[in-house]
């Protein structure tokens, strides 16, 4: 890969060492639900690309994304902090029920009162 110009995007919706035991348990439960195809884990990357937009369109066909040329350097806000310091989350979608579930863990940069997630961080994820 060191000689390749291809950029490899890491899927950040997979467990990493900063995930709590509870978050891993819930993630595993949704992965079990995904085995029969009723739920599907949505990948999550730090940067957008036309390939990623196509993946989003599969799950949300009515979405109207921004012009692609303005997205070339766009970085997704919830993924803008280093691993474990900000937003750690994974999303799962059930097309039949038209339902999306998000499991979220906030890092220390998102604290309001020590030990509690800031309300603005919660609102950001809901938005």
Secondary structure, DSSP 8 states (H G I E B T S, - for coil): -TT--------TTS--TTS-HHHHHHHHHHHHHHTTTSSEEE---SB--HHHHHHHHHH-TT-----GGGGTT-B-GGG-S-TTTSEEEEEEEETTTTEEEEEEEE-GGGBSSTTSB-HHHHHHHH-
